[in-house]
Structures are given as C-alpha cells and as structure tokens.
Amino acid sequence: MDAALLHVSRNAGIAVLYQDHTLQTVWSQNLQPPWAEVLEEQSGTANSLPQQQADRLVAAKKNVLATGNSDGLEVSIADNSAGMRWYDVCIDADHSSSGQVQGVVVTVIETTEQKRREQTLKALLREVSHRSKNLLAIIQSIASQTGHYSGSIDVFLERFRGRLQSLASSQDLVTSSNWRGAGFRELVIGQVKRYSSDTEHAVHILGEDPYLTPNAALHIGLAVHELAVNSVSFGALSRADGHVEVTASRVSGPDGEGQLALHWSEAIGPTADATTRKKRFGSVALERVVPAALSGSAVLEIGVDRVQYRLVMPQANFEIDRD
C-alpha cells in the first residue's frame, strides 16, 4: 500500500485491516485498542464485542466475501475510561485480476465525538422544548391573573408588559448560564435596576446568595418585579433617600429539612390605607402564583409604615454551597 496513504490514515485516525478469504489477517494499519483485538481475531470472531455485534461484524465480512458487494455497520464498544465509543465500519471486497473476491478491506472510523454531539444536541432540543412549554405556562398564568385583576385594557396592558419584561430579564440570566439557573443577588439587582438607576443605594441585599433553579429564578424574579414596581409607585423607592432590604437565609422546615427564606422589607409612606395598597400590589402573584410554583409559602404584610414580604421555599429550588 502506498506509504502516503498510510500516513494519511494514521493522521486522520482511520484504521485499516486486510483479511483474506478465510478471514486471516494479512496486514493492518493504525489499529488501536480495542480494534487490534476485535479485527485481528484469526478465527473471525470478536470476543471484545457484545456477541450480537460480533456476529453482525463477522456476518458482514462473509457477506462481502460471498457477494463482492460492499457492506458497512455502526458498532459501539464499552470503554471503562471513556464510556461508550462509536465506530463506522466499512467492509469492501478485494478482487483479483480475474474478478474473484480474494479478501476484504475493513476500514474503521471513530465517530464517538460526532455521536456525543448529536446526543447533546438532542438533549438540548428536548430541554428547549421543556423550557418553552414551562415558560408558555407561566405566561398564560400571568395573563390570566393580570386580566382578572385589571379594571381596564390599558391597566392590563401596562401590568402585563411589565411582567413579561420581568420574565425576559430573568430568562436572560438563566439562558446565559446554559439553563443552570441564576444567582439570587444578580437576579434581584437586575429586576430593581429596571426602576432605579442607583441600585447600590436602593437595595441592600443581606445573608446568603443562593443559586436558584431556572423555575425558581423566573418566579422569584416575578415576585421582585411586583415588589419593585409598587415600591417605586408609593414605597421606599419613590423617595430619593429610600431603600429596600432583601435577605436570604437558611431555615428549617417542619420536618427539619433545609429551606430558604427570602425577606423583602421597606418603609412606606401613608399614601393609602392597607387594603388599597394591597390591591395595588400584585398580591395574587406574590401570595399565590409564586409560592405555588415553588411548592413554598408566602406572606405579604402591608402596615401603616412598612411593607414586608416573606417567601419560604424547599431545597429543590436552590443550592447554596457550590463548587
């Protein structure tokens, strides 16, 4: 065989084997484990392959010897260090000058990386579909609740646009992390800065900085949006010297399981009675929609001079100790 072609096959990671009509190995080039054992078996068997694949490989060789037609198959081999490895095996007949089949040329090309990329792409597409359905469900819920508690189409559009923009902001964080989630502090600052240019003064974040799952990030982002909008309207952020405090702390659940408590607190002015203020707040989203989506609980308290919101959620929505 031409030396240049042998160099090319080696550099391209292609293994080549020639066997005669009895499947005895005549020569081979660039055979690496496990194929050195798989293809050079003098008996024509392939003991390092699962029996079904070994039978397919031998049958394909014999078919080429019998018919003179090329054949091929995909083979997977378990590798203790690298997991499953995949190969395309091409089998071609070698004809003598008289046209008789006198052997087979077996070419092996590893396709493991290609196969893994395909599997990753399929997994990502499934994830995109799953996330899209979840996001559409959230939007549907927001539209329904916003419409139910809006007195006019103008009010509905204003509130609905704001909530969609909140979702978009949180979704940007989730997407930039390859859908792993979002950091709590970054999420809060991102929502508040849409209404206040001086977030360093406007929001004081205390306690833990948990990493939120994608679902938790979207819903907590929505809660912070509702709180920030109302704070800018008549709460602490409506004043130049006002600020809100947001605290995240670990707490124990009823059975001792780890949970996370998020607390929003701010001073407000006597602009309206508590009932009116609570109606103006997105109280349905804060007290029902968000906690229900996180399997948690929430309380919104609006006093004469202070607003407090406390959301408690189970461990499935976050992690604190990350490498």
N, C-alpha and C positions, 0 to 999 in steps of 0.2 A: 504493500500500500504506500502511496505517495507520502513522504515524510511531512510535507507541508500540511496535508490534510490531517495527519495525526496530531500535529501541533495545534491546529485549529480546533479539533475535537476536544483536546485537553483543555485549552484555554476557555472554551465555551462550556466546559463541564459536561460534555457529552461522552457517554461510554459506548464502546462498540465491541461486539463479540462475533466471531465467525465459528460456526459449528458445521460439521459435515453431515451427510445424510443419516448417520447413526446418532447424531447429536453429541458427538465427541468434539471437544473444544480444540480448534486448530490454532487460533490466536485471539488475543484480546487487547484492547487499548483503553486505558483510563478507567478501569473497573475499580470502584471504591466500595468499601463495605457499605451495605450488606450485599451488594450485587456481585462482588467477587465470589461469594459463596452461592448466591442464588443462581447465577447464569453459568458458572463453570462446573456445575454438578455433572459428572461424567455420565450418570445414569439418566440424565434428563429430568430429574425431579428437582424440587426447590424446597428443601426442608425448612429454610428460614422464613418461608411464606406461609400464611394460613393455607390449609390444604386446598380449599376451594380455589384460591388464587393460583396456587401451584399447579393445580390441574388445568386451569384455564391457560396458563402460560405454556405448558407442555402441549396441550391440545392445539394451540395456535401455531406452534412451531411445526407440529406434524401436519397440520392442515396446509401450511405453506409448502412443505416438502411434497405433499401429495398433489396439490393443485398448481403450484407455481405462482399463485396469486399472493400479493402482499396482504398482511394482516397486522392488527395492532390492538392494544388494550391499555387500559389505565390500571395501575397497580398501586396499592397502598401498603406500606410496611411500618409496623410499630417500631419506634425508636425510643429507648428508655430516657435519653437525654433531650431529645427534641420533639417528642410526641410523635404523631403520625406524619409520615413523609410520603409524598405522592410522586408518581413517575408515569410518563408516557413511554410505552414500549412499542417500537415499530419493528416488524419482522418482514424481511424481504428475501426472496429466493435468489440464490446464486446459480445461474445457468452455465453449463459447459458450452463449448463451441458448437456442439451438436444440438444444443437446446435442452438437454436433460438437466433436471434440478440436482445439483450435487452438494448443496448445503444451504444454510440460512445465515443471513447477516442480521444481527439483533442490535438495534440502536436504542439506547436508554437516555431519556432527557428528564431531569428532575423538574417537577412543576410545583414543588411544595409552596414556594413563596406566592406563586400565582394563585394556587388553591386557597391559601390563607387570606390573600387579598379579596378573593371572591367571597369567602365566608365572612370576612369582616364587613364587606360592602352589604351583603345580605342582612347581617345583623344590624348594621346602621339603618338600612331601609326599614327594617321591622321596627327599630326604635323610633325613627322619624314618624312612621305611621301611628305608633302608640302615643307618642308625644302630641302629635297633631290632633288625635281624637280626644285626648285629655284637655288640650287647650281649647278645642271647639266646645267641649262640655262646659268648661269654665266660662267661656264667653256667653254661651247660651244661658247659663245660670245668672251671670251678671246682667244680661239683657232683660231677663225675666224679672229679677228683683228690682232693677232700676226702673223698668216700666211700671211695675206695681206701685212703687212709692214716689213716682214723679207726677206732679199735678198737671203738667203741660208737655207738649212735644219739645219745646225749647229747653225746659228743665231736663227732660230725658236725654236729649242730645248732648247737653253740656256735661251731665254726670257720666253718661256712657262713654263719651270721648275720653274724659279724664281717666276712667277706669281701664279703658283699652290701652291708653298710653302708659299707664302704670304696669299693666301686663307686659307690654312691649319692652319697657325698661328692665323689668326683672328677667324676661326671656333673653335679652341680650347678654346678661350676666351668665345665665345658665348655658346658653349656646357657646359663649367664649370659653367655658370650662369643659367643652365636649360633653355637655349634658350631665356632668357630675353633680352640679348644684351651684351654690353661691355662698360666699361669706356673709354673715349676718351684718356686720358693721358696714361693709361695702354696699349691701342692699339698702340699709336704712339711709345712708348718706345719699345714695343715688336717687331715692324717692324724695327725700326732703329738699335736695338741691334743685329740683324742678320748680320749687316755690320759694326758695330762699337762696340767694347768692352767697351768703356768709354762713355756710354750714358749720364751720369751726366754732362759731359763736352760737348759732341757732340750735344745734343739737349736741347734747352731751351723752355719749354712749359709755356705759359702765358695765363692769362684770365680764362675763365670758364673751368669746367671739366664736360661736358655734358655726359649723359648716352645714348649711341646710340642703336637704334633698331638693331636686327640681320642683316637685309638687309643693313642698313647704316654702320654697323661695317665691313661687308665684303667688301663693295665698298670703304669706306674711307681707310681701310687697304690696299687695292689695290693701291689707289692713293698715300698713304705714301710710299708704296713699290717702285713705279715708281720714286718718288722724291728722295728717299734714294739711290736707285741704281745709278741714274745719278749724285747725289751729291758725292758719293764715287768714281765715274769714273772721273769726272772733276770739281766737285764743292767744296763746303766748306769742306765736309767730306773727301776729298782727301788729305787735309793738316792736319798735327798734331795739329795745333792751330785753326783749323776751327770749326765752329759750325753753326747750323741752328736754326732759331726761328720759333716756331709754336704757333699760337694764336687762341683761340676760343672766340668769343664774340657774344653777342646777338644784333641783328639788327632788324629794322622794315621793313617789305615788302612793296610793292606798295600800298596795302590797309590797312596798319597799322598792319598786322598780324605779330606775332613773328617768327623770323627766326634765323638761326645760320650761322655765317660767320667763316670759317676756313681759316687761312692765313699761308702759308709757305714762309719764306724769308731766303735767304742765299747769301753770297758774293761768286763770282766765279772768276776764272782767265781767261785771254784772250787766251783760248786754241783753239777756233774755232769761226767762225762767227755765228751770231744768228740763221741763217737758218739751218746750220748744227747741232747746238746744239739742236734746237727744234726737228729736225728729230730724233736725238738720244734719246731725251726724249720720254716717252710713251705718246706723246701728244694726240693721239686719245683716249686713256683710260682716261687721265686727263680732256680733254676738252669736250669729247662726251659721252663715256661709263658711267663714274662715275656720272656726273651730271644728265644724262638722267635717270639712275636707281633710283636717289633720288628726281626726279622732281625738280631739282635745276638748278643752272647755275654756270659756272666756267670760269676763265680766267687764262691763263698761259702766263707770260711775261718774256722773256729772253733778258736781256740787255747786255751791254758790260761787266759789272762787277757784275750783280746781277740777281738772279732768284727769281721770285715771283709767287706764285700760290694762287688764292683765289677761294674758293668754298662756295657757299651760298645755303642753303637747308631749306625747310619749317619745321614747328614744328612736323609734323608727323614722322620725322626721329630721334627725340631725346627728352629727357627731362632733365631739369637742376635741378629743386627742387625736390629731392627725400627724402622720409622719411628714 
